[in-house]
Amino acid sequence: MLWTCIGVGGVAGAWAGTLVNRFGLESIHRTFLGLMSATILATGAGIGAIPALLGGVLFGAAYVMLTGVHLIWGTNALPDRPATGLMIGFLTIAIGQTAGAPLFGFLLEWNGPETAVICFALVTALAGLLKARTTHVRVPA
């Protein structure tokens, strides 16, 4: 059920370009990192199935939206080589997933699910404090 909810929420990622054009890359990036941080807590807090499933829907929306934002950033960061920018975006996402899964497992085994969930929510929230080096970003219509 949780995977289904994440997938349903992920459909919101289709609006990444529209939201970046309207509100700017930095604000959308920070907003959805904050949402992702909150949904990691909601989904992993163990406070019941309904909050976990709702957290899953919102997590899916935040995750796919952030994927779109990172890909937009990549193509704008290297306008003369947009394919390279796209590849860097996908590569960093893949590295994060590859490193993150065993790290989460380590934290889970070491000190339980609360520690793992809180650590990952904090890392996500802290990422929102970093400023992306961008110029004005526009997504083609």
N, C-alpha and C positions, 0 to 999 in steps of 0.2 A: 504493500500500500504506500509506503514511504517513497519508493522509487517512482511510482505512478504520480504521486503528488509533486515530486521534484520535476518530473517531466512536464506536467500540466503547467506549473509555474514558469518553466523555462520558455514557454511560448512568448512571454513578455519580452524576452531578449530581442524579438523582431523590431522593437521600438527603439533600440539603442541609437541608431543614426538620427532618428527624429528628435529624441531627447537631447542628444549631444548638440545638434544644431540649435535647439531652442534654448537650452540652459548652460551649455558649455561642457567641455570634457571634464574639467576639474570638479565641477559641482556634481555632475552625474557620477563620476568615479567615487567621490567621497560619500555621497548619499547611499550608493549601493554597497560600498564597503561597510558602512554603518549598519545597513539592513542585513547584510550577510553576517556580521558579527552578532547582531541580535538574534538572528534565526539559528545560528549555531548554538547559542545558549538555549533558545526555546526548544529546539529539536533534541538536544542532548541533556537537558536538565532532568529528565525522568519524571516530569510532573504530570504525565498522562498522555494518552494516545491522541486526543484532539489537539492539544497544543503542539505535539510533535508533528502531526500531519499538516497543520496550518503552517508551522515553521518550515516544513518541507516544501510546501507550495512557494512560500516567500523566498526560501533559500534557492530554489530552482530559478525563480525570477531574477534574483540578485546574481547568481552565478553566470547565467547565460548573458545577462545584461553586461556584466563586467567582462566577459569574454569578448563581446562586441566592442566594448569601450577600448579594451587593450588592442584589438585588431585595428580599430580606427586610429588609435594613437600611433601604432606601428607604421601604418601607411602614411600618416602625416609627418612622422618623425624623419622618414626617408623618402621624400616625394620623388626623388630621381630614381629610386629603387623600391617601389611599393611592395613588390613581391618579397624582398628581403625583410622589410618592416613587418609584413604579415607573418613571415617565417619566424622572426624573433618573438613576436607575440605568442604564436602557438608553441614555440620551444620553451619559453618561460612558463607557460601554463603547464606543459608536460613535465618540466623539471619540478615545479611546485607539487604536482600530484605525485610524482615518483618519490620525492623526498618526504612529502607530507604524510603519506599513508603509513610507512614504517615508523616515522616519528610519533604519529598519533598512537600506533600500536604500542610503542615503547612506553609512552606516558600512561597509557591505559593499564599496562601490566605493572608499571612502577608504582603508581599512586592512585589508580582508579579512574573511572570515567569522568568524575567531576574535574579533576586536574587536567585531563586531556582536553575536555570541552572548553574549560576556562582559558587554557593556554592558547588554543586555536582561535577562540573568539578575541582574545587580546591582541594576538598577532594581526588578525584581520583589521581590528579597530586602529591599531598603530599604523598600519599601512596607509590608512586614510589621512594620517598627519603628514605624510611625505608629499612634497610638491612635485608634480610631473613637470619636466622641462618641455614645454610645448609653446608653439605659437598659436594663433587663432586657428582652431580646427573647424573645418566644414566638411560635411559629408555630401557628396554629389546627390542630387535629387534622383 
